[in-house]
Amino acid sequence: MAKTEVKNTLGIFISPKEICIAQIKTGKDARPIPEHLVKFPTGFTVKEGMLRPLSLNNEFFGEKASWLAPFAQALKQVSWGASSVVVSLSPQFAILRYFVMPRVDRKFWNKSIPLESKKYIPVSFDEVVYDFDVSPVDDGKKLGVLFGLTQRKSVEFIINTLKVNGLDLAAVEIGPASLERLFGFIDAKDHESKGYIHFAGGSTYMMFSNSGFPVLYRETEGDASGSMSERKRLDIKGAVQFVDRYVGGGAKYQNICLSGDGTDIWKPLAEKEAETIPVSIWDPFEVCSIKDGSVAALFAFGAALRNRMALNPRLDISGISSAAKIEKEIQRYVWGVTAAIGGMLLLFSVINQVRLSSLNSRLASLQSQVSNVPELLGSNADEMRRKIDNIRSNGMMLQNAFFSSDLIAPKLAAVADNLPPDLWVSEVSYVNPLQLTDRPVDKREFILRGMTFLSKERKTNVAEMFLKALRSTTEFKSFTPPNGNLELIIGADGPKDALRPQEAKPGQFDIFGHGRGK
């Protein structure tokens, strides 16, 4: 079993019927056991025969939802040991698809993969958020893609609901991804060669995976009181063939693992369908010390494990993980630019220091030999004083020109250190006129143009917080009263691209700084 990195995260599984909140700890053999486990019914009325309409049932996430009060109560009645949350959505609220596509360079994934996904997900991308994870298949000749999406409004509602209750969203994933992570952790031995079928009441949960991705996941609901003969067959052979066709023979299943209710009754049928593949019975609830046998608890456990290990899948349809990656890339870029500029300035400083040293040495030699200087010959005291003053003025001009203390590199570093995760910088302009006299420079300008996917009041609040942080730094002291000022101008929210409606456009904000030289 893989060694875990201890990092407390709440796992919350949300389905139309119930919500389960789990906080786990590692017990013997590093197995996850519940530290706190709370579940409650949502009171949401599920329409008869409702599978998953194109709206992805986003009416569940509304201000008048019946589950909001018991959710807040569940968070208050337990002393939770974490404020970071990973939410796992049931398939009624999201779409998860695995597909295989021709191999393309990584730099084209953000364009080519969403385009390819439209062949398998027949919904408009206008109002959804999505993410994908990729694994090579067929000896690297193709890409296996796990693609998930949900309604943007649903994610925004989840973020706001968690914040009201003092929690921060770390990621949003889809139930099958959580379940695959859990099973891959607690049943790590030969996990890649196993298919899983779980029975709960009248429902059947089937999952066949490859490389940590749930290639085939199927939920089948039935009447819990009905006999086995009245239910549909498991179709194990069809599931194995489906996965084998997708991954190009990379999946070699050697065991079908049954769990849940009535496994002894289901095992003969499963063995008949599996033909040459052995069928065994196991109990994930016993491994995880879950007493009530709740399927929702398994999904919540899988979500809580997300930040404890580096196991696939790393799907996050909230967009938070993608924003963090972009922020790190921007920071690396800014630090790279800062280092390059700093290196150039250091080089220029050394060169100028050598030049000044040479000039000082030469001036000292000339002063020692002033009697032999033709320019001073025949000059009276006032003329000689004027010429010496000119030499001193030229020296001061050189010193002011090459040793300005108000450099751009520290300011770029301050921007990188204080930039919030939801913002990024698209353009920086800095005007610092060359000081050729002892008089202060009349005007210096600093212009920062930034972008963000936030909108409206949230966008303004985060941008103002960033402005306040810059004002408090020593690097921007020269742009604060009485020497100058920093101002924030909020641009319009990002427009929608009619040609690519699936791609949201970021909005703009600008920070203008004006100051006087020393």
C-alpha positions in Angstrom: 0.0 0.0 0.0 1.4 3.4 -1.0 2.8 5.6 1.7 0.7 8.7 2.2 1.6 12.3 2.9 -0.5 13.4 5.9 -2.6 16.4 4.8 -6.1 16.7 6.2 -8.8 17.4 3.7 -12.6 16.9 4.0 -14.2 14.7 1.4 -17.8 15.6 0.6 -19.9 13.4 -1.7 -23.0 15.0 -3.1 -25.8 13.0 -4.7 -29.5 13.8 -5.3 -30.5 11.5 -2.4 -27.8 12.1 0.2 -24.7 14.0 1.2 -21.8 12.4 3.0 -18.9 14.3 4.7 -15.8 12.4 5.7 -12.6 13.2 7.5 -10.2 10.3 7.6 -7.0 9.3 9.3 -4.6 6.5 8.6 -4.7 3.5 10.8 -2.8 0.2 10.8 -1.1 -0.6 7.6 -1.7 3.0 6.5 -5.4 2.1 5.8 -7.9 5.0 5.8 -10.4 5.0 8.7 -13.1 7.5 9.5 -12.2 10.2 12.0 -15.5 11.8 11.4 -18.3 10.6 9.1 -21.6 12.4 8.7 -24.3 11.8 6.1 -27.9 13.1 5.8 -30.7 13.0 3.2 -31.0 16.0 0.9 -34.8 16.1 0.6 -34.4 16.7 -3.1 -37.3 15.3 -5.1 -35.9 13.1 -7.9 -38.3 12.8 -10.8 -39.3 9.3 -11.7 -37.1 7.9 -14.4 -34.7 10.9 -14.4 -31.3 9.9 -15.6 -29.3 13.1 -16.3 -30.9 15.9 -18.3 -28.7 18.4 -20.2 -29.0 20.8 -17.3 -27.1 18.2 -15.1 -29.8 18.8 -12.5 -28.3 22.1 -11.5 -31.6 23.1 -9.9 -30.3 21.1 -6.9 -27.8 23.9 -6.3 -30.2 26.7 -5.5 -30.6 29.3 -2.7 -33.8 27.6 -1.5 -32.4 24.0 -1.6 -33.6 21.9 1.3 -30.2 20.5 2.0 -28.5 23.8 2.9 -29.7 23.9 6.5 -28.8 20.3 7.4 -25.5 20.8 5.7 -24.6 23.8 7.9 -25.8 21.9 10.9 -23.6 18.9 10.0 -20.6 21.2 9.9 -21.4 22.7 13.2 -22.1 19.6 15.2 -18.6 18.1 14.6 -15.2 19.6 15.3 -13.7 19.1 11.9 -9.9 19.2 11.7 -9.6 20.7 8.2 -11.0 23.6 6.3 -9.9 22.4 2.8 -12.6 20.5 0.9 -12.6 18.1 -2.1 -16.1 17.7 -3.4 -17.1 14.6 -5.3 -20.3 14.9 -7.5 -22.5 11.9 -8.4 -23.0 11.2 -12.1 -26.4 12.9 -11.9 -24.6 16.3 -11.6 -21.7 15.8 -14.0 -20.5 13.9 -17.0 -17.4 11.7 -17.0 -16.2 10.1 -20.3 -13.1 8.1 -21.2 -12.0 8.2 -24.8 -9.0 7.5 -26.9 -7.6 9.9 -29.5 -4.5 10.1 -31.8 -1.4 11.3 -30.0 -0.8 15.0 -30.2 2.0 17.2 -28.6 1.2 18.3 -25.1 1.2 22.0 -26.1 -1.9 21.4 -28.3 -3.9 19.5 -25.6 -5.9 22.5 -24.4 -7.3 23.0 -27.9 -7.5 19.5 -29.4 -8.8 17.5 -26.4 -12.0 19.6 -25.7 -12.7 19.6 -29.5 -12.3 15.8 -29.5 -14.6 15.4 -26.5 -17.6 16.9 -28.3 -17.8 13.6 -30.2 -18.6 11.8 -26.9 -20.4 14.5 -24.8 -23.4 15.9 -26.6 -23.9 19.1 -24.5 -23.2 22.8 -25.1 -20.0 24.0 -23.5 -21.3 27.5 -23.1 -22.2 27.2 -19.4 -20.0 24.4 -18.2 -16.6 24.0 -16.6 -14.4 21.0 -17.5 -11.0 19.4 -17.0 -9.2 16.4 -18.3 -6.4 14.0 -17.4 -4.3 12.1 -20.0 -2.5 8.8 -20.0 -0.7 7.2 -23.0 -2.1 4.0 -24.4 -1.2 1.5 -27.1 2.6 1.9 -26.4 2.3 5.7 -26.5 0.8 5.8 -30.0 -2.5 7.2 -28.6 -3.8 9.2 -25.7 -6.3 7.9 -23.2 -8.3 10.9 -22.0 -10.6 11.1 -18.9 -12.8 14.1 -19.5 -15.3 15.5 -17.0 -17.6 18.5 -16.9 -20.4 20.1 -14.9 -22.5 23.2 -14.8 -20.5 26.4 -14.1 -23.3 27.7 -11.9 -23.2 24.5 -9.8 -19.5 24.9 -9.0 -20.0 28.6 -8.2 -22.8 27.7 -5.8 -20.6 25.1 -4.1 -17.8 27.5 -3.7 -20.1 30.2 -2.1 -21.8 27.6 0.1 -18.5 26.4 1.5 -17.2 29.9 2.1 -20.4 30.8 4.1 -19.6 27.8 6.3 -15.9 28.7 6.7 -14.5 26.1 4.2 -12.3 26.5 1.2 -12.8 24.4 -2.0 -9.7 22.5 -3.1 -11.1 20.6 -6.0 -14.3 19.3 -7.6 -14.2 15.8 -9.1 -16.7 13.2 -10.2 -17.7 10.1 -8.2 -16.1 7.4 -10.3 -12.7 9.2 -10.1 -13.0 9.2 -6.2 -14.0 5.6 -6.1 -11.1 4.5 -8.4 -8.7 6.4 -6.1 -10.0 4.7 -3.0 -9.9 1.2 -4.5 -6.5 1.8 -5.9 -5.3 2.7 -2.5 -6.9 0.1 -0.2 -6.6 -2.7 -2.8 -3.3 -1.7 -4.4 -2.0 -5.3 -5.0 -2.7 -6.2 -8.7 -5.2 -3.4 -8.8 -4.7 -2.8 -12.5 -5.8 -6.3 -13.3 -9.1 -6.1 -11.3 -12.6 -5.1 -12.2 -15.1 -4.1 -9.4 -18.8 -4.6 -9.0 -20.6 -3.4 -5.9 -24.2 -4.2 -4.9 -26.2 -1.9 -2.6 -29.9 -2.5 -2.2 -31.3 -2.6 -5.7 -28.4 -0.7 -7.3 -25.3 -2.1 -9.0 -22.0 -0.1 -9.4 -19.6 -1.5 -12.0 -16.1 -0.1 -12.5 -13.3 -1.3 -14.9 -10.2 0.9 -14.9 -6.9 1.2 -16.7 -3.8 3.3 -15.6 -5.8 4.7 -12.7 -8.6 6.0 -15.0 -12.2 4.6 -14.7 -12.6 3.6 -18.3 -16.0 2.0 -17.8 -18.3 3.1 -14.9 -21.9 2.1 -14.8 -24.7 2.6 -12.2 -27.8 0.5 -12.5 -30.8 1.1 -10.3 -33.5 -1.5 -9.6 -36.0 -2.6 -7.1 -34.3 -3.7 -4.0 -37.1 -6.2 -3.3 -37.0 -7.8 -6.7 -35.4 -11.2 -7.2 -32.2 -11.7 -9.1 -34.0 -13.3 -12.0 -36.0 -10.1 -12.4 -32.8 -8.0 -12.8 -30.7 -7.5 -15.8 -27.5 -9.5 -16.3 -24.2 -8.0 -15.2 -22.6 -8.0 -18.7 -19.1 -8.6 -17.4 -17.9 -10.0 -20.7 -19.2 -6.9 -22.6 -17.5 -4.6 -20.0 -14.1 -6.4 -20.4 -14.4 -6.3 -24.2 -15.3 -2.6 -24.1 -12.2 -1.7 -22.1 -10.0 -3.9 -24.1 -11.1 -2.2 -27.3 -10.5 1.3 -25.9 -7.0 0.7 -24.5 -5.7 -1.5 -27.3 -5.3 -4.7 -25.3 -3.5 -2.9 -22.4 -6.0 -4.1 -19.8 -5.6 -7.7 -18.8 -8.2 -8.5 -16.1 -7.4 -11.4 -13.9 -10.0 -11.0 -11.2 -13.6 -9.7 -10.8 -14.1 -8.4 -7.3 -17.7 -8.4 -5.9 -18.7 -6.5 -2.8 -21.8 -5.2 -1.0 -25.3 -6.9 -0.6 -25.9 -10.5 -1.6 -22.5 -11.2 -3.1 -22.9 -15.0 -2.4 -26.0 -15.0 -4.5 -24.4 -12.9 -7.3 -21.2 -14.8 -7.5 -22.4 -17.8 -9.5 -23.9 -15.5 -12.1 -20.7 -13.4 -12.2 -18.6 -16.5 -12.7 -20.7 -17.7 -15.6 -20.5 -14.3 -17.3 -16.7 -13.8 -16.5 -16.0 -17.3 -18.1 -12.2 -17.7 -17.5 -11.7 -14.7 -15.2 -11.8 -15.7 -11.5 -14.4 -14.0 -9.3 -13.8 -13.2 -5.7 -15.6 -11.4 -2.8 -14.1 -8.6 -0.8 -15.4 -6.0 1.7 -14.1 -2.4 1.2 -16.2 -1.3 4.2 -14.3 -3.6 6.5 -10.9 -2.4 5.1 -12.0 1.2 5.8 -13.8 0.5 9.1 -17.1 1.9 7.8 -19.8 0.3 9.9 -23.0 1.3 8.1 -22.1 0.1 4.6 -22.9 3.4 3.0 -21.8 3.6 -0.7 -21.7 7.4 -0.3 -19.0 7.0 2.4 -16.8 5.2 -0.2 -17.0 8.1 -2.6 -16.4 10.6 0.3 -13.4 8.6 1.4 -11.9 8.7 -2.1 -12.4 12.5 -2.3 -10.7 12.9 1.1 -7.7 10.9 -0.1 -7.0 13.2 -3.1 -4.4 15.5 -1.4 -2.8 12.6 0.5 -1.2 10.9 -2.4 -0.1 11.3 -6.1 -2.6 8.8 -7.5 -4.6 9.2 -10.7 -6.9 10.6 -11.6 -6.1 14.3 -10.8 -9.3 15.6 -12.5 -10.5 18.9 -11.1 -13.5 20.4 -12.9 -13.6 23.5 -10.6 -10.8 25.2 -12.4 -8.9 25.9 -9.2 -6.1 23.5 -10.0 -5.7 24.9 -13.5 -5.5 28.4 -12.1 -2.8 27.3 -9.6 -0.8 25.8 -12.5 -1.1 29.1 -14.5 0.0 31.1 -11.4 3.1 28.9 -11.0 4.0 29.3 -14.7 3.6 33.1 -14.4 5.7 33.2 -11.3 8.5 31.2 -13.0 8.3 33.5 -16.0 8.4 36.6 -13.8 11.3 35.3 -11.8 13.1 34.4 -15.0 12.6 37.8 -16.4 13.7 39.4 -13.1 16.8 37.3 -12.9 17.7 38.2 -16.5 17.1 41.9 -15.9 19.0 41.7 -12.6 21.9 40.0 -14.3 22.0 42.7 -17.0 21.9 45.5 -14.4 24.7 43.8 -12.4 26.8 43.6 -15.5 26.2 47.2 -16.4 26.9 48.2 -12.9 30.3 46.4 -12.9 31.2 47.9 -16.3 30.2 51.4 -15.1 32.1 51.0 -11.9 35.2 50.1 -13.8 34.6 53.1 -16.0 34.1 55.4 -13.1 37.2 54.0 -11.3 39.2 54.6 -14.4 37.8 58.2 -14.7 38.6 58.9 -11.0 42.1 57.6 -11.5 42.6 59.7 -14.5 41.1 62.8 -12.8 43.5 62.3 -9.8 46.4 62.0 -12.2 45.3 65.2 -13.9 44.8 67.0 -10.7 48.3 66.0 -9.6 49.6 67.4 -12.9 47.3 70.4 -13.1 50.2 72.7 -13.7 50.8 70.8 -17.0 47.1 71.1 -18.1 46.9 73.5 -21.1 43.2 74.2 -20.4 43.9 75.8 -17.1 46.9 77.8 -18.2 46.2 81.5 -18.3 42.9 81.1 -16.4 42.1 83.1 -13.3 40.7 81.7 -10.1 37.0 82.1 -11.1 37.5 80.4 -14.5 39.4 77.5 -12.9 36.7 77.1 -10.3 34.0 77.1 -13.0 35.9 74.4 -15.0 36.4 72.3 -11.9 32.7 72.6 -11.1 31.8 71.4 -14.6 34.0 68.3 -14.1 32.3 67.6 -10.8 28.8 68.1 -12.4 29.7 65.7 -15.1 30.8 63.1 -12.5 27.5 63.5 -10.6 25.6 63.1 -13.9 27.4 59.8 -14.6 26.7 58.6 -11.1 23.0 59.5 -11.3 22.7 57.9 -14.7 24.2 54.5 -13.8 23.4 54.1 -10.1 19.7 54.8 -9.8 18.3 53.0 -6.8 14.7 52.9 -8.1 15.1 49.8 -10.3 12.4 47.6 -12.0 13.6 44.2 -10.8 12.6 44.6 -7.1 9.2 45.8 -8.2 8.6 42.8 -10.4 9.6 40.6 -7.5 7.0 42.4 -5.3 4.3 41.9 -7.9 5.1 38.1 -8.1 5.1 37.8 -4.3 1.7 39.5 -3.8 -0.2 38.4 -6.9 -3.4 36.6 -5.8 -4.1 33.1 -7.3 -7.1 34.4 -9.3 -5.2 37.1 -11.1 -2.3 37.0 -13.6 -0.2 39.7 -15.3 -0.3 40.2 -19.0 1.8 43.4 -19.4 4.1 45.6 -17.3 5.4 49.0 -18.3 7.8 51.1 -16.3 9.0 54.6 -17.2 11.9 56.0 -15.2 13.5 59.1 -17.0 17.3 59.4 -16.9 18.3 61.9 -14.2 20.9 64.2 -15.7 20.7 67.0 -13.2 20.4 67.4 -9.4 16.8 68.3 -9.8 14.2 65.5 -9.1 12.7 63.7 -12.1 9.4 65.2 -12.8 7.5 62.0 -13.6 7.9 58.3 -13.3 5.2 55.8 -14.4 4.4 52.2 -13.5 1.6 50.5 -15.5 0.5 46.9 -14.8 -2.2 45.2 -16.9 -3.7 42.1 -15.5 -6.4 39.5 -16.4 -8.8 37.4 -14.4 -11.6 35.0 -14.9 -13.4 36.5 -11.8 -16.2 38.9 -12.5 -18.2 41.7 -10.9 -17.8 42.3 -7.1 -15.4 39.4 -6.6 -13.1 40.7 -9.4 -13.1 44.2 -7.8 -12.4 42.9 -4.3 -9.5 40.7 -5.3 -7.9 43.4 -7.5 -8.2 46.0 -4.7 -6.6 43.5 -2.3 -3.7 43.2 -4.7 -3.4 47.0 -5.0 -3.4 47.3 -1.2 -0.6 44.7 -0.9 1.5 46.6 -3.5 1.1 49.9 -1.7 2.4 48.3 1.6 5.6 47.1 0.0 8.9 49.1 0.3 9.5 48.6 -3.5 6.4 50.8 -4.3 7.0 53.3 -1.5 8.0 55.9 -4.1 4.6 55.6 -5.7 2.7 56.4 -2.4 1.9 59.8 -1.0 3.5 62.3 -0.8 5.8 61.1 -3.6 3.1 59.7 -5.8 0.1 57.3 -6.0 -1.1 53.9 -7.2 -4.6 53.7 -8.8 -6.8 50.8 -9.8 -9.0 50.8 -12.9 -11.4 47.8 -13.3 -12.1 46.9 -16.9 -15.2 45.1 -18.3 -15.6 41.4 -17.6 -14.4 39.1 -20.4 -16.6 38.8 -23.5 -17.7 35.5 -25.0 -16.2 34.4 -28.2 -18.9 33.7 -30.7 -16.5 31.4 -32.7 -15.4 29.4 -29.6 -18.3 29.6 -27.2 -16.7 26.9 -25.0 -13.8 29.1 -24.1 -14.4 31.8 -21.4 -12.6 35.1 -21.9 -10.8 36.7 -19.0 -11.6 40.3 -17.9 -9.1 43.1 -17.4 -7.8 45.4 -14.7 -5.1 48.0 -14.7 -2.9 49.5 -12.0 -1.4 52.9 -12.8 1.4 54.4 -10.7 2.8 58.0 -10.8 5.7 59.3 -8.8 8.5 61.8 -8.5 12.1 61.1 -8.4 14.3 61.6 -5.4 
